[in-house]
Amino acid sequence: MNETLRETDYDQTQAVGSNYRVALGLPVGAVMNSADNSGAKNLYVIAVKGIKGRLNRLPAAGVGDMVMATVKKGKPELRKKVCTGLVVRQRKQWKRKDGTILYFEDNAGVTCNPKGEVKGNILGPVAKECSDLWPKVATNAGQEIGFTISIRLPLVLDHEVLFGNLKQKYLTPIC
């Protein structure tokens, strides 16, 4: 079975890794917070790179997608210009291959150049799907995290393992 989500127009030498199916939570017209210190406060999505289109369907972006955006609030030199950005967090839930369902508390993106190099430092968590796809984002990301809200199988505390001075609790599914 083919694991890739969709073909993309931007340079695949810059975007590495495999892009698995992520629920698309940011259609054209969405406003997302800026998760970097480039001077932008929020980003307005005007187009999604790599979306061919379908009649009467709005192009939508998910975590790890490159978008064309404008800055609605922020430094005057950044406003009223079209820039590229990457979606690093989304509120819409998506499911990973291991069965965990994730979402973040806000929609956020970072401004970057067309090669995927981030202009500033990234603030807050970044989805693992985005950092796997864009290595330049992974180097600037403070933490790669997502909030787990449910797991496919019920879990029970099985045993504790000692890693140095840190006790790690392992959960195993009830079957």
C-alpha positions, 0 to 999 in steps of 0.5 A: 500500500502506498504510504505517501499522501500526495504529490507536491510541486515544491522541491522534494530535495528540500522536503525529506521524509515521507508525508503520511496522511494528516487531516487538513485543518487550515483551508484558504482564508484561515488565520494562524498564529506565527510561531517564530520571532521574525516579527509577524504576529499572525499569518493569513493563508492565501494558497497551499503549495502542491494542491492541484484543486477540485471544483468548489473545494477550498485548498486546505493545509495540514501539519508540514504543508507549505503555504503562501501567506500574508502577514496581517499583524506584525512589523510594517515591513512584513505586512502587505507582502506575500511570503511562504510559510510552513504549518507547524501546529493545527487544532484539527485532530489527526491520527498517526500510524501507531494509532495515537490521535493528536491535536494542538491548542492553536493553529501556528506556522512559521515564515520561511523561504521557498527552500524551507529555511526558517527566518527566525527561531521557533517558539513552542512545540512543533509536530513531529510530522513537520520536523521529519519533512523539513529538517531545517525546522527540526534544527530550530524547533525547541520541542517536538511534541503533540498532545495525545487525547486517545489511544486505540487500546486501553492501557494498564501500568505494567512495570517501571524501568530505571534509566540512570536516575530516571524511572520510566513507566511503561504502559502495555495494552490490555488484550 
